[in-house]
Amino acid sequence: MGAMRRPLLALEARLLRKGVQRLVESRAECAGCGRTPLVGERVHDYGDGTMVCSLCRPARRGEPERSRLVLHSELGHAVKPLSRVSERVAA
């Protein structure tokens, strides 16, 4: 007999919907073309709260307040190798 699939419970469905909605809301879009910048791409932030990608930057008037690289979401959460420490021999 095959594995039975149970329907999503109301709580599970609500949590799934909430998680997907949070991902969509937190996604940063370019104010010029509407696309999501890629990791490693340079974006430019303006004083009015808008952000544009490097492709749309020449179409904007004025200088941006700051320019930054798009970082991946796991920055700071990844496992990092530690430098090797020479072992001391107990005397």
PyMOL Python script that loads the backbone (N, CA, C, O; Angstrom):
from pymol import cmd

cmd.read_pdbstr("""\
ATOM      1  N   MET A   1       0.834  -1.168   0.000  1.00  0.00           N
ATOM      2  CA  MET A   1       0.000   0.000   0.000  1.00  0.00           C
ATOM      3  C   MET A   1       0.890   1.245   0.000  1.00  0.00           C
ATOM      4  O   MET A   1       1.847   1.318   0.770  1.00  0.00           O
ATOM      5  N   GLY A   2       0.588   2.211  -0.844  1.00  0.00           N
ATOM      6  CA  GLY A   2       1.396   3.427  -0.951  1.00  0.00           C
ATOM      7  C   GLY A   2       1.253   4.302   0.279  1.00  0.00           C
ATOM      8  O   GLY A   2       0.321   4.160   1.070  1.00  0.00           O
ATOM      9  N   ALA A   3       2.193   5.198   0.413  1.00  0.00           N
ATOM     10  CA  ALA A   3       2.162   6.119   1.549  1.00  0.00           C
ATOM     11  C   ALA A   3       0.953   7.026   1.424  1.00  0.00           C
ATOM     12  O   ALA A   3       0.655   7.537   0.345  1.00  0.00           O
ATOM     13  N   MET A   4       0.270   7.219   2.523  1.00  0.00           N
ATOM     14  CA  MET A   4      -0.915   8.081   2.510  1.00  0.00           C
ATOM     15  C   MET A   4      -0.475   9.532   2.681  1.00  0.00           C
ATOM     16  O   MET A   4       0.366   9.851   3.521  1.00  0.00           O
ATOM     17  N   ARG A   5      -1.050  10.378   1.884  1.00  0.00           N
ATOM     18  CA  ARG A   5      -0.749  11.804   2.000  1.00  0.00           C
ATOM     19  C   ARG A   5      -1.859  12.451   2.793  1.00  0.00           C
ATOM     20  O   ARG A   5      -3.033  12.343   2.439  1.00  0.00           O
ATOM     21  N   ARG A   6      -1.491  13.118   3.858  1.00  0.00           N
ATOM     22  CA  ARG A   6      -2.509  13.782   4.660  1.00  0.00           C
ATOM     23  C   ARG A   6      -2.644  15.224   4.198  1.00  0.00           C
ATOM     24  O   ARG A   6      -1.651  15.837   3.806  1.00  0.00           O
ATOM     25  N   PRO A   7      -3.827  15.766   4.235  1.00  0.00           N
ATOM     26  CA  PRO A   7      -4.006  17.164   3.825  1.00  0.00           C
ATOM     27  C   PRO A   7      -3.336  18.100   4.835  1.00  0.00           C
ATOM     28  O   PRO A   7      -3.178  17.763   6.009  1.00  0.00           O
ATOM     29  N   LEU A   8      -2.949  19.274   4.353  1.00  0.00           N
ATOM     30  CA  LEU A   8      -2.349  20.263   5.253  1.00  0.00           C
ATOM     31  C   LEU A   8      -3.372  20.704   6.286  1.00  0.00           C
ATOM     32  O   LEU A   8      -4.514  21.022   5.956  1.00  0.00           O
ATOM     33  N   LEU A   9      -2.962  20.718   7.490  1.00  0.00           N
ATOM     34  CA  LEU A   9      -3.829  21.236   8.538  1.00  0.00           C
ATOM     35  C   LEU A   9      -3.897  22.752   8.401  1.00  0.00           C
ATOM     36  O   LEU A   9      -3.045  23.365   7.758  1.00  0.00           O
ATOM     37  N   ALA A  10      -4.899  23.340   8.999  1.00  0.00           N
ATOM     38  CA  ALA A  10      -5.082  24.786   8.891  1.00  0.00           C
ATOM     39  C   ALA A  10      -3.853  25.543   9.390  1.00  0.00           C
ATOM     40  O   ALA A  10      -3.448  26.531   8.777  1.00  0.00           O
ATOM     41  N   LEU A  11      -3.259  25.094  10.491  1.00  0.00           N
ATOM     42  CA  LEU A  11      -2.083  25.767  11.032  1.00  0.00           C
ATOM     43  C   LEU A  11      -0.893  25.658  10.085  1.00  0.00           C
ATOM     44  O   LEU A  11      -0.184  26.638   9.858  1.00  0.00           O
ATOM     45  N   GLU A  12      -0.675  24.471   9.534  1.00  0.00           N
ATOM     46  CA  GLU A  12       0.436  24.280   8.596  1.00  0.00           C
ATOM     47  C   GLU A  12       0.265  25.152   7.363  1.00  0.00           C
ATOM     48  O   GLU A  12       1.225  25.768   6.900  1.00  0.00           O
ATOM     49  N   ALA A  13      -0.935  25.208   6.833  1.00  0.00           N
ATOM     50  CA  ALA A  13      -1.202  26.027   5.654  1.00  0.00           C
ATOM     51  C   ALA A  13      -0.981  27.499   5.950  1.00  0.00           C
ATOM     52  O   ALA A  13      -0.427  28.230   5.130  1.00  0.00           O
ATOM     53  N   ARG A  14      -1.423  27.934   7.137  1.00  0.00           N
ATOM     54  CA  ARG A  14      -1.254  29.338   7.510  1.00  0.00           C
ATOM     55  C   ARG A  14       0.220  29.688   7.675  1.00  0.00           C
ATOM     56  O   ARG A  14       0.650  30.757   7.241  1.00  0.00           O
ATOM     57  N   LEU A  15       1.003  28.799   8.299  1.00  0.00           N
ATOM     58  CA  LEU A  15       2.436  29.040   8.474  1.00  0.00           C
ATOM     59  C   LEU A  15       3.165  29.069   7.137  1.00  0.00           C
ATOM     60  O   LEU A  15       4.052  29.896   6.925  1.00  0.00           O
ATOM     61  N   LEU A  16       2.793  28.173   6.243  1.00  0.00           N
ATOM     62  CA  LEU A  16       3.396  28.158   4.911  1.00  0.00           C
ATOM     63  C   LEU A  16       3.101  29.455   4.168  1.00  0.00           C
ATOM     64  O   LEU A  16       3.999  30.067   3.589  1.00  0.00           O
ATOM     65  N   ARG A  17       1.841  29.869   4.187  1.00  0.00           N
ATOM     66  CA  ARG A  17       1.441  31.109   3.514  1.00  0.00           C
ATOM     67  C   ARG A  17       2.175  32.314   4.104  1.00  0.00           C
ATOM     68  O   ARG A  17       2.622  33.196   3.371  1.00  0.00           O
ATOM     69  N   LYS A  18       2.294  32.345   5.425  1.00  0.00           N
ATOM     70  CA  LYS A  18       2.968  33.456   6.101  1.00  0.00           C
ATOM     71  C   LYS A  18       4.453  33.500   5.734  1.00  0.00           C
ATOM     72  O   LYS A  18       5.006  34.579   5.521  1.00  0.00           O
ATOM     73  N   GLY A  19       5.100  32.336   5.660  1.00  0.00           N
ATOM     74  CA  GLY A  19       6.514  32.279   5.292  1.00  0.00           C
ATOM     75  C   GLY A  19       6.769  32.747   3.881  1.00  0.00           C
ATOM     76  O   GLY A  19       7.724  33.484   3.633  1.00  0.00           O
ATOM     77  N   VAL A  20       5.931  32.330   2.950  1.00  0.00           N
ATOM     78  CA  VAL A  20       6.087  32.752   1.556  1.00  0.00           C
ATOM     79  C   VAL A  20       5.834  34.245   1.425  1.00  0.00           C
ATOM     80  O   VAL A  20       6.553  34.936   0.704  1.00  0.00           O
ATOM     81  N   GLN A  21       4.824  34.746   2.113  1.00  0.00           N
ATOM     82  CA  GLN A  21       4.523  36.181   2.076  1.00  0.00           C
ATOM     83  C   GLN A  21       5.683  36.997   2.624  1.00  0.00           C
ATOM     84  O   GLN A  21       6.015  38.047   2.075  1.00  0.00           O
ATOM     85  N   ARG A  22       6.304  36.524   3.703  1.00  0.00           N
ATOM     86  CA  ARG A  22       7.440  37.232   4.286  1.00  0.00           C
ATOM     87  C   ARG A  22       8.614  37.270   3.317  1.00  0.00           C
ATOM     88  O   ARG A  22       9.309  38.282   3.233  1.00  0.00           O
ATOM     89  N   LEU A  23       8.846  36.184   2.584  1.00  0.00           N
ATOM     90  CA  LEU A  23       9.925  36.160   1.595  1.00  0.00           C
ATOM     91  C   LEU A  23       9.674  37.172   0.479  1.00  0.00           C
ATOM     92  O   LEU A  23      10.584  37.886   0.059  1.00  0.00           O
ATOM     93  N   VAL A  24       8.436  37.225   0.009  1.00  0.00           N
ATOM     94  CA  VAL A  24       8.093  38.148  -1.081  1.00  0.00           C
ATOM     95  C   VAL A  24       8.215  39.595  -0.620  1.00  0.00           C
ATOM     96  O   VAL A  24       8.710  40.442  -1.364  1.00  0.00           O
ATOM     97  N   GLU A  25       7.769  39.886   0.603  1.00  0.00           N
ATOM     98  CA  GLU A  25       7.822  41.259   1.109  1.00  0.00           C
ATOM     99  C   GLU A  25       9.242  41.733   1.356  1.00  0.00           C
ATOM    100  O   GLU A  25       9.528  42.920   1.202  1.00  0.00           O
ATOM    101  N   SER A  26      10.140  40.828   1.737  1.00  0.00           N
ATOM    102  CA  SER A  26      11.504  41.235   2.060  1.00  0.00           C
ATOM    103  C   SER A  26      12.401  41.319   0.831  1.00  0.00           C
ATOM    104  O   SER A  26      13.552  41.744   0.932  1.00  0.00           O
ATOM    105  N   ARG A  27      11.891  40.922  -0.314  1.00  0.00           N
ATOM    106  CA  ARG A  27      12.684  40.941  -1.536  1.00  0.00           C
ATOM    107  C   ARG A  27      12.914  42.378  -1.992  1.00  0.00           C
ATOM    108  O   ARG A  27      11.961  43.145  -2.135  1.00  0.00           O
ATOM    109  N   ALA A  28      14.154  42.738  -2.215  1.00  0.00           N
ATOM    110  CA  ALA A  28      14.484  44.087  -2.670  1.00  0.00           C
ATOM    111  C   ALA A  28      14.397  44.141  -4.197  1.00  0.00           C
ATOM    112  O   ALA A  28      14.935  43.274  -4.885  1.00  0.00           O
ATOM    113  N   GLU A  29      13.728  45.147  -4.712  1.00  0.00           N
ATOM    114  CA  GLU A  29      13.592  45.325  -6.158  1.00  0.00           C
ATOM    115  C   GLU A  29      14.214  46.641  -6.592  1.00  0.00           C
ATOM    116  O   GLU A  29      14.229  47.618  -5.844  1.00  0.00           O
ATOM    117  N   CYS A  30      14.718  46.646  -7.796  1.00  0.00           N
ATOM    118  CA  CYS A  30      15.233  47.876  -8.391  1.00  0.00           C
ATOM    119  C   CYS A  30      14.054  48.781  -8.703  1.00  0.00           C
ATOM    120  O   CYS A  30      13.060  48.330  -9.274  1.00  0.00           O
ATOM    121  N   ALA A  31      14.152  50.061  -8.334  1.00  0.00           N
ATOM    122  CA  ALA A  31      13.076  51.015  -8.600  1.00  0.00           C
ATOM    123  C   ALA A  31      12.981  51.355 -10.080  1.00  0.00           C
ATOM    124  O   ALA A  31      11.952  51.859 -10.531  1.00  0.00           O
ATOM    125  N   GLY A  32      14.042  51.087 -10.847  1.00  0.00           N
ATOM    126  CA  GLY A  32      14.021  51.396 -12.269  1.00  0.00           C
ATOM    127  C   GLY A  32      13.413  50.297 -13.126  1.00  0.00           C
ATOM    128  O   GLY A  32      12.509  50.553 -13.922  1.00  0.00           O
ATOM    129  N   CYS A  33      13.909  49.066 -12.964  1.00  0.00           N
ATOM    130  CA  CYS A  33      13.466  47.975 -13.832  1.00  0.00           C
ATOM    131  C   CYS A  33      12.612  46.940 -13.117  1.00  0.00           C
ATOM    132  O   CYS A  33      11.963  46.124 -13.771  1.00  0.00           O
ATOM    133  N   GLY A  34      12.598  46.958 -11.770  1.00  0.00           N
ATOM    134  CA  GLY A  34      11.745  46.055 -11.017  1.00  0.00           C
ATOM    135  C   GLY A  34      12.325  44.670 -10.773  1.00  0.00           C
ATOM    136  O   GLY A  34      11.664  43.829 -10.164  1.00  0.00           O
ATOM    137  N   ARG A  35      13.538  44.416 -11.231  1.00  0.00           N
ATOM    138  CA  ARG A  35      14.100  43.078 -11.028  1.00  0.00           C
ATOM    139  C   ARG A  35      14.831  43.002  -9.699  1.00  0.00           C
ATOM    140  O   ARG A  35      15.196  44.025  -9.120  1.00  0.00           O
ATOM    141  N   THR A  36      15.043  41.785  -9.221  1.00  0.00           N
ATOM    142  CA  THR A  36      15.778  41.552  -7.985  1.00  0.00           C
ATOM    143  C   THR A  36      17.264  41.491  -8.310  1.00  0.00           C
ATOM    144  O   THR A  36      17.674  40.683  -9.143  1.00  0.00           O
ATOM    145  N   PRO A  37      18.081  42.326  -7.670  1.00  0.00           N
ATOM    146  CA  PRO A  37      19.521  42.293  -7.941  1.00  0.00           C
ATOM    147  C   PRO A  37      20.136  40.955  -7.530  1.00  0.00           C
ATOM    148  O   PRO A  37      19.680  40.319  -6.579  1.00  0.00           O
ATOM    149  N   LEU A  38      21.156  40.543  -8.239  1.00  0.00           N
ATOM    150  CA  LEU A  38      21.842  39.284  -7.978  1.00  0.00           C
ATOM    151  C   LEU A  38      22.903  39.458  -6.904  1.00  0.00           C
ATOM    152  O   LEU A  38      23.385  40.566  -6.664  1.00  0.00           O
ATOM    153  N   VAL A  39      23.259  38.362  -6.264  1.00  0.00           N
ATOM    154  CA  VAL A  39      24.323  38.383  -5.259  1.00  0.00           C
ATOM    155  C   VAL A  39      25.612  38.824  -5.941  1.00  0.00           C
ATOM    156  O   VAL A  39      25.964  38.307  -7.001  1.00  0.00           O
ATOM    157  N   GLY A  40      26.317  39.777  -5.336  1.00  0.00           N
ATOM    158  CA  GLY A  40      27.555  40.291  -5.896  1.00  0.00           C
ATOM    159  C   GLY A  40      27.364  41.505  -6.786  1.00  0.00           C
ATOM    160  O   GLY A  40      28.341  42.129  -7.200  1.00  0.00           O
ATOM    161  N   GLU A  41      26.138  41.842  -7.080  1.00  0.00           N
ATOM    162  CA  GLU A  41      25.849  43.008  -7.927  1.00  0.00           C
ATOM    163  C   GLU A  41      25.872  44.273  -7.077  1.00  0.00           C
ATOM    164  O   GLU A  41      25.502  44.240  -5.904  1.00  0.00           O
ATOM    165  N   ARG A  42      26.303  45.380  -7.662  1.00  0.00           N
ATOM    166  CA  ARG A  42      26.341  46.657  -6.949  1.00  0.00           C
ATOM    167  C   ARG A  42      25.000  47.370  -7.144  1.00  0.00           C
ATOM    168  O   ARG A  42      24.495  47.483  -8.261  1.00  0.00           O
ATOM    169  N   VAL A  43      24.436  47.850  -6.026  1.00  0.00           N
ATOM    170  CA  VAL A  43      23.196  48.618  -6.067  1.00  0.00           C
ATOM    171  C   VAL A  43      23.452  49.981  -5.435  1.00  0.00           C
ATOM    172  O   VAL A  43      24.416  50.167  -4.692  1.00  0.00           O
ATOM    173  N   HIS A  44      22.579  50.923  -5.742  1.00  0.00           N
ATOM    174  CA  HIS A  44      22.752  52.306  -5.305  1.00  0.00           C
ATOM    175  C   HIS A  44      21.499  52.754  -4.560  1.00  0.00           C
ATOM    176  O   HIS A  44      20.390  52.669  -5.087  1.00  0.00           O
ATOM    177  N   ASP A  45      21.683  53.233  -3.325  1.00  0.00           N
ATOM    178  CA  ASP A  45      20.576  53.693  -2.485  1.00  0.00           C
ATOM    179  C   ASP A  45      20.496  55.218  -2.531  1.00  0.00           C
ATOM    180  O   ASP A  45      21.510  55.912  -2.457  1.00  0.00           O
ATOM    181  N   TYR A  46      19.254  55.726  -2.657  1.00  0.00           N
ATOM    182  CA  TYR A  46      19.014  57.160  -2.716  1.00  0.00           C
ATOM    183  C   TYR A  46      18.298  57.621  -1.455  1.00  0.00           C
ATOM    184  O   TYR A  46      17.746  56.811  -0.710  1.00  0.00           O
ATOM    185  N   GLY A  47      18.311  58.915  -1.225  1.00  0.00           N
ATOM    186  CA  GLY A  47      17.739  59.497  -0.015  1.00  0.00           C
ATOM    187  C   GLY A  47      16.244  59.302   0.129  1.00  0.00           C
ATOM    188  O   GLY A  47      15.731  59.341   1.247  1.00  0.00           O
ATOM    189  N   ASP A  48      15.528  59.093  -0.965  1.00  0.00           N
ATOM    190  CA  ASP A  48      14.078  58.917  -0.884  1.00  0.00           C
ATOM    191  C   ASP A  48      13.682  57.469  -0.594  1.00  0.00           C
ATOM    192  O   ASP A  48      12.502  57.123  -0.640  1.00  0.00           O
ATOM    193  N   GLY A  49      14.676  56.623  -0.294  1.00  0.00           N
ATOM    194  CA  GLY A  49      14.389  55.234   0.043  1.00  0.00           C
ATOM    195  C   GLY A  49      14.385  54.282  -1.135  1.00  0.00           C
ATOM    196  O   GLY A  49      14.134  53.090  -0.960  1.00  0.00           O
ATOM    197  N   THR A  50      14.655  54.778  -2.323  1.00  0.00           N
ATOM    198  CA  THR A  50      14.673  53.898  -3.488  1.00  0.00           C
ATOM    199  C   THR A  50      16.057  53.312  -3.694  1.00  0.00           C
ATOM    200  O   THR A  50      17.061  53.872  -3.253  1.00  0.00           O
ATOM    201  N   MET A  51      16.090  52.178  -4.371  1.00  0.00           N
ATOM    202  CA  MET A  51      17.325  51.485  -4.695  1.00  0.00           C
ATOM    203  C   MET A  51      17.278  51.153  -6.186  1.00  0.00           C
ATOM    204  O   MET A  51      16.261  50.689  -6.700  1.00  0.00           O
ATOM    205  N   VAL A  52      18.392  51.397  -6.867  1.00  0.00           N
ATOM    206  CA  VAL A  52      18.465  51.043  -8.285  1.00  0.00           C
ATOM    207  C   VAL A  52      19.707  50.195  -8.530  1.00  0.00           C
ATOM    208  O   VAL A  52      20.704  50.305  -7.816  1.00  0.00           O
ATOM    209  N   CYS A  53      19.628  49.351  -9.545  1.00  0.00           N
ATOM    210  CA  CYS A  53      20.766  48.515  -9.915  1.00  0.00           C
ATOM    211  C   CYS A  53      21.752  49.334 -10.749  1.00  0.00           C
ATOM    212  O   CYS A  53      21.467  50.471 -11.126  1.00  0.00           O
ATOM    213  N   SER A  54      22.890  48.755 -11.026  1.00  0.00           N
ATOM    214  CA  SER A  54      23.916  49.457 -11.808  1.00  0.00           C
ATOM    215  C   SER A  54      23.459  49.726 -13.237  1.00  0.00           C
ATOM    216  O   SER A  54      23.920  50.678 -13.867  1.00  0.00           O
ATOM    217  N   LEU A  55      22.568  48.904 -13.748  1.00  0.00           N
ATOM    218  CA  LEU A  55      22.071  49.116 -15.113  1.00  0.00           C
ATOM    219  C   LEU A  55      21.165  50.334 -15.199  1.00  0.00           C
ATOM    220  O   LEU A  55      21.163  51.034 -16.211  1.00  0.00           O
ATOM    221  N   CYS A  56      20.394  50.593 -14.145  1.00  0.00           N
ATOM    222  CA  CYS A  56      19.451  51.719 -14.146  1.00  0.00           C
ATOM    223  C   CYS A  56      20.058  52.991 -13.564  1.00  0.00           C
ATOM    224  O   CYS A  56      19.437  54.052 -13.638  1.00  0.00           O
ATOM    225  N   ARG A  57      21.233  52.913 -12.998  1.00  0.00           N
ATOM    226  CA  ARG A  57      21.876  54.059 -12.353  1.00  0.00           C
ATOM    227  C   ARG A  57      22.069  55.242 -13.293  1.00  0.00           C
ATOM    228  O   ARG A  57      21.814  56.372 -12.878  1.00  0.00           O
ATOM    229  N   PRO A  58      22.507  55.047 -14.541  1.00  0.00           N
ATOM    230  CA  PRO A  58      22.704  56.208 -15.426  1.00  0.00           C
ATOM    231  C   PRO A  58      21.417  56.983 -15.735  1.00  0.00           C
ATOM    232  O   PRO A  58      21.482  58.159 -16.092  1.00  0.00           O
ATOM    233  N   ALA A  59      20.265  56.348 -15.606  1.00  0.00           N
ATOM    234  CA  ALA A  59      18.999  57.018 -15.902  1.00  0.00           C
ATOM    235  C   ALA A  59      18.533  57.908 -14.749  1.00  0.00           C
ATOM    236  O   ALA A  59      17.628  58.721 -14.935  1.00  0.00           O
ATOM    237  N   ARG A  60      19.126  57.773 -13.573  1.00  0.00           N
ATOM    238  CA  ARG A  60      18.726  58.567 -12.412  1.00  0.00           C
ATOM    239  C   ARG A  60      19.507  59.868 -12.342  1.00  0.00           C
ATOM    240  O   ARG A  60      20.689  59.917 -12.685  1.00  0.00           O
ATOM    241  N   ARG A  61      18.845  60.909 -11.899  1.00  0.00           N
ATOM    242  CA  ARG A  61      19.520  62.181 -11.672  1.00  0.00           C
ATOM    243  C   ARG A  61      20.082  62.187 -10.270  1.00  0.00           C
ATOM    244  O   ARG A  61      19.537  61.540  -9.377  1.00  0.00           O
ATOM    245  N   GLY A  62      21.152  62.903 -10.071  1.00  0.00           N
ATOM    246  CA  GLY A  62      21.738  63.039  -8.752  1.00  0.00           C
ATOM    247  C   GLY A  62      22.599  61.850  -8.377  1.00  0.00           C
ATOM    248  O   GLY A  62      22.612  60.812  -9.038  1.00  0.00           O
ATOM    249  N   GLU A  63      23.308  62.050  -7.295  1.00  0.00           N
ATOM    250  CA  GLU A  63      24.206  61.008  -6.801  1.00  0.00           C
ATOM    251  C   GLU A  63      23.509  60.188  -5.717  1.00  0.00           C
ATOM    252  O   GLU A  63      22.719  60.728  -4.943  1.00  0.00           O
ATOM    253  N   PRO A  64      23.794  58.903  -5.659  1.00  0.00           N
ATOM    254  CA  PRO A  64      23.208  58.089  -4.587  1.00  0.00           C
ATOM    255  C   PRO A  64      23.853  58.409  -3.245  1.00  0.00           C
ATOM    256  O   PRO A  64      24.991  58.876  -3.190  1.00  0.00           O
ATOM    257  N   GLU A  65      23.121  58.153  -2.162  1.00  0.00           N
ATOM    258  CA  GLU A  65      23.689  58.340  -0.825  1.00  0.00           C
ATOM    259  C   GLU A  65      24.794  57.342  -0.569  1.00  0.00           C
ATOM    260  O   GLU A  65      25.810  57.662   0.047  1.00  0.00           O
ATOM    261  N   ARG A  66      24.581  56.110  -1.054  1.00  0.00           N
ATOM    262  CA  ARG A  66      25.610  55.087  -0.902  1.00  0.00           C
ATOM    263  C   ARG A  66      25.441  54.021  -1.968  1.00  0.00           C
ATOM    264  O   ARG A  66      24.361  53.838  -2.531  1.00  0.00           O
ATOM    265  N   SER A  67      26.527  53.329  -2.229  1.00  0.00           N
ATOM    266  CA  SER A  67      26.525  52.184  -3.131  1.00  0.00           C
ATOM    267  C   SER A  67      27.018  50.989  -2.334  1.00  0.00           C
ATOM    268  O   SER A  67      27.904  51.121  -1.490  1.00  0.00           O
ATOM    269  N   ARG A  68      26.440  49.811  -2.603  1.00  0.00           N
ATOM    270  CA  ARG A  68      26.810  48.626  -1.843  1.00  0.00           C
ATOM    271  C   ARG A  68      26.679  47.378  -2.702  1.00  0.00           C
ATOM    272  O   ARG A  68      26.012  47.377  -3.737  1.00  0.00           O
ATOM    273  N   LEU A  69      27.325  46.327  -2.251  1.00  0.00           N
ATOM    274  CA  LEU A  69      27.210  45.034  -2.902  1.00  0.00           C
ATOM    275  C   LEU A  69      26.057  44.271  -2.290  1.00  0.00           C
ATOM    276  O   LEU A  69      25.809  44.363  -1.088  1.00  0.00           O
ATOM    277  N   VAL A  70      25.350  43.514  -3.120  1.00  0.00           N
ATOM    278  CA  VAL A  70      24.285  42.647  -2.634  1.00  0.00           C
ATOM    279  C   VAL A  70      24.952  41.404  -2.058  1.00  0.00           C
ATOM    280  O   VAL A  70      25.739  40.739  -2.732  1.00  0.00           O
ATOM    281  N   LEU A  71      24.627  41.096  -0.801  1.00  0.00           N
ATOM    282  CA  LEU A  71      25.211  39.953  -0.114  1.00  0.00           C
ATOM    283  C   LEU A  71      24.184  38.831  -0.026  1.00  0.00           C
ATOM    284  O   LEU A  71      22.979  39.083  -0.041  1.00  0.00           O
ATOM    285  N   HIS A  72      24.658  37.601   0.065  1.00  0.00           N
ATOM    286  CA  HIS A  72      23.716  36.489   0.177  1.00  0.00           C
ATOM    287  C   HIS A  72      23.126  36.458   1.580  1.00  0.00           C
ATOM    288  O   HIS A  72      23.686  37.035   2.512  1.00  0.00           O
ATOM    289  N   SER A  73      22.014  35.794   1.720  1.00  0.00           N
ATOM    290  CA  SER A  73      21.273  35.827   2.979  1.00  0.00           C
ATOM    291  C   SER A  73      21.970  35.106   4.113  1.00  0.00           C
ATOM    292  O   SER A  73      21.620  35.321   5.274  1.00  0.00           O
ATOM    293  N   GLU A  74      22.937  34.264   3.822  1.00  0.00           N
ATOM    294  CA  GLU A  74      23.600  33.510   4.874  1.00  0.00           C
ATOM    295  C   GLU A  74      24.893  34.166   5.341  1.00  0.00           C
ATOM    296  O   GLU A  74      25.673  33.539   6.057  1.00  0.00           O
ATOM    297  N   LEU A  75      25.133  35.402   4.955  1.00  0.00           N
ATOM    298  CA  LEU A  75      26.349  36.082   5.366  1.00  0.00           C
ATOM    299  C   LEU A  75      26.409  36.157   6.882  1.00  0.00           C
ATOM    300  O   LEU A  75      25.483  36.646   7.529  1.00  0.00           O
ATOM    301  N   GLY A  76      27.488  35.676   7.429  1.00  0.00           N
ATOM    302  CA  GLY A  76      27.645  35.679   8.869  1.00  0.00           C
ATOM    303  C   GLY A  76      27.105  34.434   9.540  1.00  0.00           C
ATOM    304  O   GLY A  76      27.371  34.201  10.719  1.00  0.00           O
ATOM    305  N   HIS A  77      26.346  33.627   8.804  1.00  0.00           N
ATOM    306  CA  HIS A  77      25.770  32.418   9.380  1.00  0.00           C
ATOM    307  C   HIS A  77      26.476  31.157   8.895  1.00  0.00           C
ATOM    308  O   HIS A  77      26.214  30.063   9.395  1.00  0.00           O
ATOM    309  N   ALA A  78      27.356  31.306   7.938  1.00  0.00           N
ATOM    310  CA  ALA A  78      28.040  30.145   7.384  1.00  0.00           C
ATOM    311  C   ALA A  78      29.158  29.681   8.325  1.00  0.00           C
ATOM    312  O   ALA A  78      29.655  30.450   9.148  1.00  0.00           O
ATOM    313  N   VAL A  79      29.533  28.439   8.189  1.00  0.00           N
ATOM    314  CA  VAL A  79      30.642  27.907   8.973  1.00  0.00           C
ATOM    315  C   VAL A  79      31.925  28.431   8.364  1.00  0.00           C
ATOM    316  O   VAL A  79      32.143  28.307   7.159  1.00  0.00           O
ATOM    317  N   LYS A  80      32.769  29.014   9.188  1.00  0.00           N
ATOM    318  CA  LYS A  80      34.021  29.589   8.701  1.00  0.00           C
ATOM    319  C   LYS A  80      35.184  28.809   9.284  1.00  0.00           C
ATOM    320  O   LYS A  80      35.168  28.473  10.468  1.00  0.00           O
ATOM    321  N   PRO A  81      36.183  28.517   8.482  1.00  0.00           N
ATOM    322  CA  PRO A  81      37.338  27.801   9.031  1.00  0.00           C
ATOM    323  C   PRO A  81      38.138  28.729   9.942  1.00  0.00           C
ATOM    324  O   PRO A  81      38.321  29.909   9.643  1.00  0.00           O
ATOM    325  N   LEU A  82      38.601  28.187  11.037  1.00  0.00           N
ATOM    326  CA  LEU A  82      39.430  28.951  11.963  1.00  0.00           C
ATOM    327  C   LEU A  82      40.886  28.771  11.589  1.00  0.00           C
ATOM    328  O   LEU A  82      41.264  27.751  11.014  1.00  0.00           O
ATOM    329  N   SER A  83      41.698  29.755  11.910  1.00  0.00           N
ATOM    330  CA  SER A  83      43.128  29.595  11.645  1.00  0.00           C
ATOM    331  C   SER A  83      43.668  28.539  12.603  1.00  0.00           C
ATOM    332  O   SER A  83      43.228  28.435  13.748  1.00  0.00           O
ATOM    333  N   ARG A  84      44.598  27.782  12.129  1.00  0.00           N
ATOM    334  CA  ARG A  84      45.149  26.711  12.951  1.00  0.00           C
ATOM    335  C   ARG A  84      46.040  27.300  14.039  1.00  0.00           C
ATOM    336  O   ARG A  84      46.868  28.174  13.783  1.00  0.00           O
ATOM    337  N   VAL A  85      45.861  26.826  15.198  1.00  0.00           N
ATOM    338  CA  VAL A  85      46.663  27.256  16.340  1.00  0.00           C
ATOM    339  C   VAL A  85      47.662  26.138  16.639  1.00  0.00           C
ATOM    340  O   VAL A  85      47.294  24.971  16.770  1.00  0.00           O
ATOM    341  N   SER A  86      48.903  26.519  16.742  1.00  0.00           N
ATOM    342  CA  SER A  86      49.894  25.474  17.033  1.00  0.00           C
ATOM    343  C   SER A  86      49.655  24.948  18.439  1.00  0.00           C
ATOM    344  O   SER A  86      49.433  25.710  19.380  1.00  0.00           O
ATOM    345  N   GLU A  87      49.706  23.648  18.557  1.00  0.00           N
ATOM    346  CA  GLU A  87      49.460  23.020  19.852  1.00  0.00           C
ATOM    347  C   GLU A  87      50.703  23.164  20.722  1.00  0.00           C
ATOM    348  O   GLU A  87      51.833  22.998  20.264  1.00  0.00           O
ATOM    349  N   ARG A  88      50.463  23.470  21.954  1.00  0.00           N
ATOM    350  CA  ARG A  88      51.567  23.562  22.913  1.00  0.00           C
ATOM    351  C   ARG A  88      51.727  22.206  23.582  1.00  0.00           C
ATOM    352  O   ARG A  88      50.754  21.553  23.960  1.00  0.00           O
ATOM    353  N   VAL A  89      52.916  21.827  23.709  1.00  0.00           N
ATOM    354  CA  VAL A  89      53.204  20.567  24.377  1.00  0.00           C
ATOM    355  C   VAL A  89      53.299  20.843  25.863  1.00  0.00           C
ATOM    356  O   VAL A  89      54.073  21.689  26.311  1.00  0.00           O
ATOM    357  N   ALA A  90      52.488  20.106  26.625  1.00  0.00           N
ATOM    358  CA  ALA A  90      52.507  20.303  28.077  1.00  0.00           C
ATOM    359  C   ALA A  90      53.825  19.808  28.635  1.00  0.00           C
ATOM    360  O   ALA A  90      54.230  18.671  28.388  1.00  0.00           O
ATOM    361  N   ALA A  91      54.472  20.642  29.366  1.00  0.00           N
ATOM    362  CA  ALA A  91      55.776  20.255  29.923  1.00  0.00           C
ATOM    363  C   ALA A  91      55.660  19.880  31.371  1.00  0.00           C
ATOM    364  O   ALA A  91      56.659  19.528  32.000  1.00  0.00           O
TER     365      ALA A  91
END
""", "prot")
cmd.dss("prot")
cmd.show_as("cartoon", "prot")
cmd.util.cbc("prot")
cmd.orient("prot")
